[in-house]
Amino acid sequence: MWKSFAVCGVLTLVSAAPLAAEEFPWCVKLDVFTRNCAFSKYDECVVVAKNASSPATGVGQCIRNPNYQPPAAAAARPKPAPRKTASPQP
């Protein structure tokens, strides 16, 4: 029984991919130490900032994420058109 637990544990560790933080362009800033950078659109950020409050500053505000880096230009290139194949003649 212990062998099956050990095998499951090893398989879980081997198959687990490292997690990466996902950065978005907009943050709700509450105070010097607290900000939530989980917003891709300014409008989403504003809605949350209006409802967020901090004892230090009182109101949340939207700021640009200083750590955000847009996707690489290579990923934004359009895909090439599919190759045309010759259709069989009847």
Secondary structure, 3 states (H helix, E strand, C coil): CHHHHHHHHHHHHHHCCCCCCCCCCEEEECCCCCEEEEECCHHHHHHHHHHCCCCCCCCCEEEECCCCCCCCHHHHCCCCCCCCCCCCCC
